[in-house]
Amino acid sequence: MIIWINGAFGAGKTAAAQELVELIPDSTLFDPEVIGRGLRHLLPHKHLDEVDDHQDLPIWRRLVVDTAAALLHEVGGVLVVPMTLLRQEYRDEIFGGLASRRIAVRHVALTPAETILRKRIAGRAAPQGTGKEGDPSARTSQWAYARIEPYRTALAGWLSADAHLVDTGALTPYETAERIAEVVRTGDNGLCDIVQTPEPTAETLASGVLLFDEHDRVLLVDPTYKAGWEFPGGVVESGEAPAAAGVREVAEETGIQLDRLPRLLIVDWEAPQPPGYGGMRLLFDGGRLDSTATERVLLPGPELRACRFVTEQEAAGLLPPVRYERLRWALRARRQGCPLYLEAGVPVG
């Protein structure tokens, strides 16, 4: 299990985490900042200059998941992770990656008042430098102050709904750790409800279903457990028929109950691209939904960050290239009434 301690810079995450590992038996501290520091030595400067925060680097988010999973496999027990996550899509990507490895996450956010945050930021900078422009301590303070507003926005929205909040304004690090340990012991905040999709260990067979509204726009979904927009669908389970798997996934993700098996549009062989294994990808035609059915599409829940009906042109700007090519040929197959076989997005035969 992972205890993820969230909060703005100055909330006391690291100090509380250090106390927490003393209170929870068989626990280990993992600070993802070490990955950020490592990447600053490994990546070209030009690459680093393109982002303001190492969290914006996809490699950082992947390495956080991989390192946490490897640590837990090595040492077992509980991993205590003090790390600010203010962008919901990054939280979804990281927690979703952990969920895919069957790693449960308890999410706690430390929430001292903004006046206390500002005072702590100022106090940390003062002993380290003059505070003049260009001084490292001044740059750190500016960076921290600039993230108060995103923290406030997250707290007013998704963060309060997702995490157990602990006001640390009047608490010592040890008292904060005691509060967190009690939350974990009683299970007050529950486990994060991101869907747990096992990572493949070999080639997979997956079924997607294209659903259309009355304007012939296609439904795309933005899963919480992986990056990028996608079609409703998922991996075909052992012993399950591909078309039936597509119907099941549509119901689970969107709440739409298809009354018939969908018609096959394309079969696409996806080449392995480490760490992915590739496999066969099928797209089916789920038909046109009437206005009543489209209104019944569930609001995004544990599996989805968002969903929307889009034109083919709009889809080109949302889907990764390989999925857009799959969609493009599927729409052609739908118009022609004849399924197509593709390899890596290119028709064969």
N, C-alpha and C positions, 0 to 999 in steps of 0.2 A: 504494500500500500504506500501511497505518497501523500504527505501532508504538504499542500502547496500554500505558502504564506505570501499573500499578495498585499499590495499597498503602495502608496507613493514613496518617493525618496524622502527619507527622514521619518518614516512611520515606525521604524524600529524592527524591521523584519529580521535582519541578520542577528542582532543581539538576542531577540526572542528565540530564533531558531537554535542558537548555540545553547541557550538554557533548556530548550525543549528536548534536545537529544540526551540531556542528563536525566530528564524526567520519564522518558519513554524507553523502556528496555528494548534492546536489540534495534536501535535506530541509528541512522547515519546521516550526516549533514552533506548535502550536495548543493553548492552554490553555482548556478549556471553562468555567473560572471566569469568564472575561470575559462569557459568556452569563448566568451567574447574577447577576453585578453589573449587567448591563444590565436584566435582568428586574426587579430591585429598584427601578429607576427607571421602568419602563414599566407594571408591574402595579399595580392598586389595593392599598392597604395591607391591606384586609380579605382580599383574595385571598392575599396573602403570609402573613398571620397564621395561615392554616389549615394551614400546613406548617412543619415544623421544619428542613427541608433543601430547597434549591431542586431537588434531584434528584427530589423527590416531585412536582414539577410536570410534568405530561405535556408542556407546551410546551417545557420545558427539554430533555427527552429528544429531542423532535422537532427542535429547533433545533440540538442537538449533531450529529445525523445530517446535517441539511441543510447546516449550515455546513461540516462536514468534507468533504462531497461537493463543495460549491461551491469550497472552497479547493483541493482536489485537481484539480478541473477547470481552475481558474485557473492554478495554479503547477506542477502535475504532481509527479512524484517521490515522496517519502516524507513522510508527515505523522507527526510525533511528538506524542503526546497524553498528557500526565501528568494522570491523573484517577482518583480513588478510585471504585471500583464494588464495593460489598459485597453488594448485593441481586441475586441471580441473575436475577430477572425483569427488572431494569433492564439488566443485561448482555445478556440475550437480546434485549430490545427494541432496544437501540442497535446491537449487533453484527449483529442480524438486519436492521435497516434499512440498515446499511452493506453487508451481503451482498447485499441486494436491488438495490443499485446496482453490484454486481460489484466491490466494494472489499474486498480481502483485509485481514485483521487478524492481526497477531502480538501475542499477549497475554503480557506480562511482569509479574510481581508482585514488588515489593521487600519483603523479609521480615526486617527486623532484629528482635532479641529485644524482648519487651515492655518490659523494663527500660530498654532504649535508647530506645524510643519515648517512654516517660514522661519520661525525662531530657531528650529533645529538646523535648518539649512545654513542660516547665517552663522550659527555657532560652530558648525563643522568647518566652514571656510576660513573663519577668522584666524585660527592659530597656524594655518598652513601657508599663508602668503599675505601679500600686501593688499590684495583685493583690486589691484590695478588691472586695467585692460591688458589681456595677453597673459596674465599670471594664471597658472594651472588651477589654483583654488577659485579664482574669479570665473573661469570658464566652467568649472564644475558647478558652481552656484547658479550661473545663468542657465545651464542645462537643466538643473533640478527645478528652478523656478518655472521654466518654460513648460514643465510637465505637470504642474499643479492643475492647470485648466483641463487637460485631457483626463487627469485623475478625477476631477470634479464631475466631468461629463459622464465618465464610466460609472461613477458611484451613483449618479442620478438615474442611470439606466440599467444596463445588463448586470453590472457587478453586484449591486445590492440584491438582485434576484438570484444570483448564482452562488454567492459566497456567504459564509457565516461571518457577520461583521463583529469586530471587537474594537471598541473605543479604547485606545491606549494612552489617551491624553494624560490620565492620572495614574498610569500603571508603570511599575518598573519592568525591565525585561523579564525578570523571573516571574512576576505576577502575570504578565502577558502569556508566558509559556504555560503557567498553571491553567489559565483560562482555555488556551488551545487544547491542552491535554484533556481537560474536562469535556470539551466539545467532542473530541475523538472518542473518549471513553463512553460517553452517553449516546453518541451517534446523532446528536441534535441536528446537525446540518445535512445528514445523509450523504450519499455518494453522488458525484456528478453523474448526470443521466445521459451523457453522450453515448450513443450506440456503440457497443463493443463488437467491432467487426474483426475477426481473426485475420492476421496477416497471412497471405498465401505462402506456402512452402514449395509450390510447384506451379506449373501452368494451370490456369483456371478457365472455366467456362462461365461467361456472364451474359445476362439478358437485359437489354434495355427496351423500353416501350415509348414510342412517340405518341403523345396525346395532343390533339389539336382543338382550338376553340372555334367559334363560329366564323372567325375571320381567317381561319387556316394558319394561325400562329401556333408554334410548337411550344410545349411546356418544358422548361428547363428548371433544374433544381440545384441548389448550392449546398452540398452535404457538409455537415459539421466535422466528419471524420476524415476528410481529405480535402486538399486544395483544388479549386477550380470548379466551374459549372459542369453539370452532367445531365444525362437523361434519367428519368425515374427508372430504377432497376437495380440489379446487383448480381452477386455471384450465385450460380445455380448450386443448390445443395446436393449432397450425395443421394442418388436415387430419384432426383426430382427432374421432371420434364422441363426443358428450357422455357417453353411458352407459359407453362403454369408458374414457373419461377418469376417471370415478368409480371404476371397478374398479381402474385403474392406481394412482390416488392412495391408495385403501384399502390396497393391497398395499405401497406405498412407505412409508406412514405407520405402519401397524399390523402388517404382516406377514400379514394375513388375505388368503387367495386365494379370491375369490368364484368359484364354479363356474358362474355364469350371469350374464347381464346383468340389472341391477336394474330394477325397475318404476318408471316415472315417477310422482311424487306431486304436485309443484307446479312451476310456472314463475313466477318472480317477477322483475319488472323493477325494478331498483334505480336510483333517480334519481342523477345526478351530484351529488356534494357535494365541491367543491374542498377539498383537492387530488385527491380521488378522482374517477374517471371513471364509475363505475357500470357498468351492463350487465345482462345476463340471468343469473339465478341459478336453477339447477335442483336439485331435491332428489329423490333416488331412494330406493326401499325396498330395502335390501340384505338384508332378511329377519332371521329370528331365528337366533342362533348357539346351538349347544348348549354345554354346560359345557366340553367338550374344546376347542372353538374359542375360547371366551372366555379360557381359560387360555393359549392360544397367542398372545394379543395381546402384541406386543413391548413391552418396557419402553421408556419414552421415550428416543429417540435424538437425533440431530442436529436432526430436524425438530420434535420434540415435547418440551415441558416436563413434561407430564402427560397422562393420559387416565383416564376413569372412566365407568362406567355410572350414569345418574341417572334419576330420575322426572321427569315433566313439571314438577312443582312445584319440584324442585331445579334443573332447567334454567332456570327463570324467574329464579333468583337468580344464575346464572352467565353466561348469554348476554346480549350487548347486546340492547336492545329489538327492533331490526329483525330479528335472527336468531331471537329467541324467537318473534316473530309468525310467522316463516317455519316454525318447528318446529310451532307450535300448529296452523296450517292443514294442514301436512303430515300430522300425526297424524290430523286429521279426515278428510283425503283417504284415508288408509290404512284407516280404519275403514269409510268409505263405499265404498271400492273404485273411486273416480272421481277422476282428477287435477283440480287446480284451477289457474286462471290468476290471478296477483296482480300488482298494481302498487304498489310501495313497501309491501309487506306486507298489502295490502288486496285481497280477492277482487273481481274484475271480471267482469261478465256472469252 
